[in-house]
Amino acid sequence: MSFAYVDTSCLVAIAFDEPGARRLAGRLERFERRFAANLLEAELRAALARERVSGGEQLLGWITWVHPNRPLTPEFERIVPLGPLKGADVWHLACALFLAPTERDLVFLTLDKRQREVAARLGFGA
């Protein structure tokens, strides 16, 4: 698959050079396009500011933004019964569903275990 939806946890790990970050960055670079909701920008910038780390601009340059043009109620209704998640995690999954209604066309990348489990239940590649 050449398209990926990227959760904030991935870019935060790369920005903070966490263990496995270089391998993750290499994997991200192999995708033709990387998508995310612009919530990722707010989450990444907040994390960087909190830790006084720079470098977010380069990471954000990797992303093609998803801007839903309608309420994501149908997507939320598919996601919420599949397991307990934070609201931001539900939003990212809903934006990925909005982008790729046929989930097998998109890899969903996250370092969050529960979000990854729900993404797999939805049918996204990992």
C-alpha positions in Angstrom: 0.0 0.0 0.0 1.3 3.4 -0.8 -1.0 5.6 1.3 -0.9 6.0 5.1 -2.9 7.8 7.7 -0.5 9.0 10.4 -1.5 9.5 14.0 0.2 12.1 16.1 2.0 9.5 18.2 4.2 8.6 15.3 5.5 12.1 14.6 5.9 12.8 18.3 8.1 9.7 18.6 10.2 10.9 15.7 10.5 14.5 16.9 11.7 13.2 20.4 13.9 10.6 18.8 12.3 7.8 20.9 13.5 4.2 20.5 12.5 2.9 17.1 12.0 6.5 15.7 14.5 6.1 12.9 12.9 2.9 11.7 9.5 4.5 11.9 10.7 7.6 9.9 12.1 5.3 7.3 8.8 3.4 7.0 6.9 6.7 6.7 9.2 7.9 3.9 8.4 4.8 1.8 4.7 5.8 1.5 3.7 7.7 -1.6 1.5 10.0 0.5 0.9 10.4 4.2 -2.4 11.8 5.5 -3.6 13.2 8.8 -6.3 15.5 10.2 -5.0 18.9 11.1 -5.6 18.0 14.8 -2.2 16.3 14.4 -0.6 19.8 13.9 -2.1 21.1 17.1 -1.1 18.0 19.1 2.4 17.9 17.7 3.0 21.6 18.2 1.7 21.4 21.8 4.0 18.4 22.6 7.0 20.2 21.1 6.3 23.4 23.0 5.8 21.6 26.2 9.2 19.9 25.9 10.9 22.9 24.2 11.8 20.8 21.2 12.1 22.2 17.6 11.8 20.5 14.3 8.1 20.2 13.8 8.0 22.0 10.5 9.9 19.4 8.6 7.7 16.6 10.0 4.5 18.5 9.2 5.8 18.9 5.6 5.4 15.2 5.2 1.6 15.4 5.7 -1.3 15.9 3.3 -4.2 17.3 5.4 -7.6 15.7 5.5 -10.4 18.3 5.9 -13.8 16.5 6.2 -16.6 18.5 4.6 -19.4 17.0 6.6 -20.1 15.6 10.1 -18.3 12.4 10.8 -21.3 10.8 12.6 -21.4 7.6 10.5 -17.7 7.1 11.1 -18.0 7.7 14.9 -20.8 5.2 15.0 -18.6 2.6 13.5 -15.7 3.3 15.8 -17.0 3.9 19.2 -18.5 0.4 19.8 -15.2 -1.2 19.0 -13.3 -0.2 22.2 -12.6 2.6 24.6 -10.6 5.4 23.0 -9.8 9.1 23.7 -11.8 11.6 21.7 -8.7 12.6 19.6 -8.0 8.9 18.8 -11.6 8.5 17.6 -11.3 11.7 15.5 -8.1 10.4 13.8 -9.8 7.1 13.0 -12.9 8.8 11.7 -10.9 11.0 9.4 -9.1 8.0 8.1 -12.5 6.3 7.4 -13.6 9.5 5.7 -10.5 9.4 3.5 -10.7 5.7 2.7 -14.1 4.2 3.0 -12.5 0.9 1.8 -10.1 0.6 4.7 -7.8 -1.9 3.0 -6.6 1.0 0.7 -5.0 2.8 3.6 -2.5 1.9 6.3 -3.2 3.4 9.7 0.0 4.1 11.6 -0.1 4.7 15.4 2.0 3.8 18.4 -1.1 3.7 20.6 -2.0 0.1 21.3 -5.8 0.6 21.8 -6.1 2.8 18.7 -4.1 0.3 16.7 -6.4 -2.5 17.8 -9.5 -0.6 16.8 -7.9 0.3 13.5 -7.3 -3.4 12.8 -11.0 -4.2 13.7 -12.0 -1.5 11.2 -9.9 -3.3 8.6 -7.1 -0.8 8.1 -3.6 -2.2 7.2 -0.9 -1.8 9.8 
